[in-house]
């Protein structure tokens, strides 16, 4: 678990989600691996899985800070740049992988009583940096075409952190940091 994932987890908690980080999907079968043409595939791990009980929605979140680098870009997210970044964004462009992972996660969570048969599963990307900036709209459009996928953009995240700085006393690292850096992030 990394610091940026913790910020996104806190973001989601503030939005009413129960959050788990570094969720491994254990029940991937040999047949699944064969269908994905990846016989030695390690146990997949989702950065964040968040449940909104009120909406009966399970959100699978891929978290990419990329703050001191190139940032997230459209071609990688939609799968056009597969050679270099095949694994990083596979959840978003590989429908077969997404289907298998989703079904196995659903089965595991149903067995454990964490969701019910009617729980809707959707996907999100939390990006600390998007490059070039023009790609944000293209990523949002791509996600919109897929249904109710969510993009937490750098600006969305900054706005939420600003709101953390306005909260009352809370002994929480992220809230305290937001309060200390209030002038910097404004």
C-alpha positions as CSV (number, residue, x, y, z in Angstrom):
1,X,0.0,0.0,0.0
2,X,1.4,3.4,-0.9
3,X,0.7,6.9,0.3
4,X,-1.3,8.0,-2.7
5,X,-3.5,4.9,-2.3
6,X,-4.1,6.0,1.3
7,X,-5.2,9.4,0.1
8,X,-7.6,7.9,-2.4
9,X,-8.9,5.5,0.3
10,X,-9.6,8.4,2.6
11,X,-11.3,10.3,-0.4
12,X,-13.6,7.3,-0.9
13,X,-14.4,7.0,2.8
14,X,-15.5,10.6,2.8
15,X,-17.8,9.7,-0.1
16,X,-19.5,7.0,2.0
17,X,-17.5,3.9,0.9
18,X,-16.1,1.1,3.0
19,X,-12.6,0.6,1.7
20,X,-10.1,-2.2,1.4
21,X,-6.6,-1.8,-0.1
22,X,-4.3,-4.2,-1.9
23,X,-7.1,-6.8,-2.5
24,X,-5.9,-10.0,-4.0
25,X,-8.3,-12.0,-6.2
26,X,-7.3,-15.5,-5.1
27,X,-9.7,-17.8,-6.9
28,X,-8.2,-17.5,-10.4
29,X,-8.4,-21.0,-11.9
30,X,-6.1,-22.7,-14.4
31,X,-8.8,-22.4,-16.9
32,X,-9.0,-18.6,-16.3
33,X,-5.2,-18.4,-16.9
34,X,-5.5,-20.5,-20.0
35,X,-8.3,-18.2,-21.3
36,X,-6.1,-15.2,-20.6
37,X,-3.1,-17.0,-22.3
38,X,-1.1,-16.4,-19.2
39,X,-0.4,-19.7,-17.5
40,X,2.0,-18.3,-14.9
41,X,-0.1,-15.3,-14.0
42,X,0.5,-14.2,-10.4
43,X,-2.5,-13.6,-8.1
44,X,-4.1,-10.3,-9.4
45,X,-4.2,-7.5,-6.9
46,X,-6.6,-4.6,-7.0
47,X,-5.3,-1.3,-5.5
48,X,-8.6,-0.5,-3.8
49,X,-12.0,-2.1,-3.6
50,X,-14.6,0.1,-2.1
51,X,-18.2,-0.7,-1.2
52,X,-21.0,1.9,-1.0
53,X,-23.7,0.1,0.9
54,X,-26.3,2.8,0.2
55,X,-25.8,2.5,-3.5
56,X,-25.1,-1.3,-3.3
57,X,-22.0,-0.5,-5.5
58,X,-18.6,-2.1,-5.4
59,X,-15.9,0.1,-7.0
60,X,-12.7,-1.5,-8.2
61,X,-10.1,1.3,-8.3
62,X,-6.8,1.4,-10.1
63,X,-4.6,4.1,-8.4
64,X,-1.7,5.8,-10.3
65,X,0.0,8.8,-8.7
66,X,2.7,9.3,-11.4
67,X,3.4,12.7,-9.8
68,X,7.0,13.0,-10.8
69,X,6.7,11.4,-14.2
70,X,4.8,11.6,-17.5
71,X,1.4,11.0,-15.9
72,X,-1.5,8.8,-17.1
73,X,-2.4,9.1,-20.8
74,X,-5.3,8.1,-22.9
75,X,-3.6,5.7,-25.3
76,X,-2.3,3.6,-22.3
77,X,-5.7,3.5,-20.5
78,X,-7.7,2.5,-23.6
79,X,-5.1,0.0,-24.7
80,X,-3.7,1.6,-27.8
81,X,-0.2,1.7,-26.2
82,X,-0.1,-2.0,-25.3
83,X,3.5,-2.7,-26.0
84,X,4.8,-0.5,-23.2
85,X,2.1,-0.5,-20.6
86,X,0.1,-3.6,-21.1
87,X,-0.2,-4.6,-17.5
88,X,-0.7,-1.1,-15.9
89,X,-4.1,-0.4,-17.3
90,X,-5.3,-3.9,-18.3
91,X,-8.4,-3.6,-16.2
92,X,-9.7,-0.8,-18.5
93,X,-8.8,-2.1,-22.0
94,X,-8.9,-5.9,-21.7
95,X,-12.5,-7.0,-21.4
96,X,-11.7,-10.7,-21.0
97,X,-9.3,-10.0,-18.1
98,X,-11.8,-7.5,-16.5
99,X,-14.6,-10.1,-16.9
100,X,-12.7,-12.9,-15.2
101,X,-11.3,-10.7,-12.4
102,X,-14.7,-9.2,-11.8
103,X,-16.4,-12.6,-11.6
104,X,-13.8,-14.1,-9.3
105,X,-14.0,-11.1,-7.0
106,X,-17.8,-11.2,-7.0
107,X,-17.7,-14.9,-6.1
108,X,-15.2,-14.3,-3.3
109,X,-17.1,-11.4,-1.9
110,X,-20.5,-13.2,-2.1
111,X,-19.0,-16.2,-0.3
112,X,-17.7,-14.0,2.5
113,X,-21.0,-12.1,2.7
114,X,-19.4,-8.8,1.8
115,X,-21.8,-8.1,-1.1
116,X,-25.2,-9.5,-2.3
117,X,-26.4,-10.8,-5.6
118,X,-27.6,-7.4,-6.7
119,X,-24.4,-5.5,-6.0
120,X,-23.2,-3.6,-9.0
121,X,-19.5,-3.7,-9.7
122,X,-17.9,-0.8,-11.6
123,X,-14.4,0.6,-12.1
124,X,-12.4,3.7,-11.4
125,X,-9.0,5.3,-12.1
126,X,-7.5,7.7,-9.6
127,X,-4.8,9.7,-11.3
128,X,-2.4,12.0,-9.6
129,X,-1.2,13.4,-12.9
130,X,-2.6,13.2,-16.4
131,X,-0.4,14.0,-19.3
132,X,-0.9,15.8,-21.6
133,X,-3.7,17.7,-20.0
134,X,-5.9,17.3,-23.1
135,X,-6.1,13.5,-22.3
136,X,-8.3,14.0,-19.3
137,X,-11.4,14.7,-21.4
138,X,-10.6,11.7,-23.7
139,X,-10.3,9.4,-20.7
140,X,-13.5,10.7,-19.2
141,X,-15.3,10.1,-22.6
142,X,-13.8,6.6,-22.8
143,X,-15.0,5.8,-19.3
144,X,-18.5,7.3,-20.0
145,X,-18.8,5.0,-23.1
146,X,-18.1,2.0,-20.8
147,X,-21.0,2.8,-18.5
148,X,-20.6,4.2,-15.0
149,X,-16.8,4.1,-14.8
150,X,-15.2,6.9,-12.8
151,X,-12.1,9.1,-13.3
152,X,-10.8,10.8,-10.1
153,X,-8.7,13.4,-11.8
154,X,-5.9,15.4,-10.2
155,X,-8.3,18.4,-9.8
156,X,-11.0,16.2,-8.2
157,X,-8.4,14.9,-5.7
158,X,-7.1,18.4,-4.9
159,X,-10.6,19.7,-4.3
160,X,-11.2,16.8,-1.8
161,X,-7.9,17.5,-0.1
162,X,-8.8,21.2,0.3
163,X,-12.1,20.0,1.9
164,X,-10.1,17.9,4.3
165,X,-8.3,21.0,5.4
166,X,-11.6,22.6,6.4
167,X,-12.7,19.7,8.6
168,X,-12.8,20.0,12.4
169,X,-10.1,18.3,14.5
170,X,-9.4,14.8,13.3
171,X,-6.4,12.8,14.3
172,X,-5.8,11.5,10.8
173,X,-2.5,11.9,8.9
174,X,-4.2,13.0,5.6
175,X,-6.5,15.5,7.3
176,X,-3.6,16.9,9.4
177,X,-1.4,17.2,6.3
178,X,-4.1,19.0,4.4
179,X,-4.5,21.4,7.3
180,X,-0.8,22.1,7.5
181,X,-0.5,22.7,3.7
182,X,-3.8,24.5,3.3
183,X,-2.1,27.6,1.7
184,X,0.0,25.5,-0.6
185,X,-2.9,23.5,-2.1
186,X,-5.2,26.4,-2.5
